[in-house]
Amino acid sequence: MGEISRAVLITGCSSGIGRATAERLAAAGWRVYATARDPDSIADLAERGCETLALDVTDEESMRAAVAAVEEAEGAVGVLVNNAGYSQSGALEALSMERIRAQFETNVFGLVRMCQLALPAMRRQGWGRIVNVSSMGGRLTFPGGGAYHATKHAVEALSDALRFELRGFGVDVVVIEPGLIRTRFGETAAGSIADVDEAGDDPYGPFNAAVGAATADVYEGPLGRLGGGPEKVARAIERALSARRPKTRYKVTPSAHLIMAQRRLLSDRAWDAFIRSQFPSPGGSG
């Protein structure tokens, strides 16, 4: 058995959490492989001490090539940080199946496939860490976010299953649950609603518009003060990698602690009533 690889492969490093994590871990001395669909978008991370690779988590050959490149250089992907993801907003009836499938392809299927590709070498060396970036949205659901929340609920369940399955092989599985993070994520989520009404006759039009406005307000308004920058998530990921025995879940930002506690305390009906006080109901019924 050779030296154990602790090389870190991070997906989705072009901006936000992935970029902040790559920068922080490289500065702390980790061997970091930062990836993105467009390698030009992360070229500057090479100056921060990262190796950079092209990686599209919706493309089988791209995923295979990235993992193979790390394994050739390091022996194994020691740490896999599954960060790549985005939010598709909009009422479910109004979303095309193409958009829903694309949401799952990136947020869920890509994550699972990256685990499958990295795990054999992790198991062989008897050590590894998988860090799955979920969300407080993996434990609760806001209106207009059904597709996105479904993917993050899936990440939570998949992580729980993997944690049990991999413990005996020396591989830890950690879930990161950010609350409101000030990146382009909120802007992208709000913008994803704008062209949902492809049929030109959407009964959810006013609702989708309200969800878009509410999403923007949450990130930019008073509640945004309970959030934080992507570096807060990067710090939590570093803690998860440095800990001898990492926690199974790391909530990040006061908003995550507050809103998740509120959801846990409320019954389904009470939560629905709270949500109706914050969002208009499609169809106009109370």
Steps between C-alpha positions, in 0.01 A plus 500: 500500500649831393451840654137597552380768260320794656468684170178701480283505186238778506220533244352835395788737578427778251337715770345507847548215743716285275745780424519611865560141612776442245676820606470429872613137484794578272610778738480251788734259322255251350573363154202641312360412159255776412260424217240672285327443167701787353863471614563861395267611782736350759836565335587755770465232770828352375666813642341415837668161510225288342521254216218568256297258290201514269204314649134495399294291745237439231753334267621144566829528311582831666445352847704188420787708361517732803505215752755309291726805484502536879553128554791495254671786684407417858394135511147585612254782551538521877226758547208559266310826551175481302414867469378546141133598494244766419139586578215473249201687639140503384169326568537131417208483256652785301850351480589290199622149572818595317571764765415264786722225359784750452466604865532139616778426251726764654395499866440127554613265223833677451564482874422127512715425197797694640474291818488177299808598300711617798406228750693195373838670556383648832404151618828351383700748706268459799437872544284764339258782559195590293359846568160560345386862485128488571297790637258587776267442202572130537307499827209733415320633192413848385229563236620520143808294581362149467753380242800643684386387844431151366861474386634612836267264690649229276854607591413465869361147451785388276753630752334312786509178297863551397606577857375157612633315196851649509586520869659155504731600213640804685304753294311777682201676342421856608204721408537879489172690546546868414227750566497829310834545327573826323617380159350516151291197606200707618512720192514191277214333688279807461598536135416137424130584536500768234463271200305211656177595324594346169139427398400864532197417717622439855244504785797520736635821347425731795616233748827441314561875483439529874736211570769665287458829685493326839817305417682819406371675815612215726859526378512878480259604779516489881499118514819506297678626813448150646689358205864521413757486227624180334812510718283392795413178318865455401595527868247230594633271227855551625386407852335185365823399326728581792293327770612154607134405526290748300138576580245351265345842432626857516239777498648825371374855577248613764221481239550124467486446877198729544283385208576130542418522872175679417404228251580227750278658765199562275250240385446467125178703524667771710789520255256526208319782678829682558597458134158629384565813704818557300400396146185544290313175432457402134134510401427762764363260765619542856 
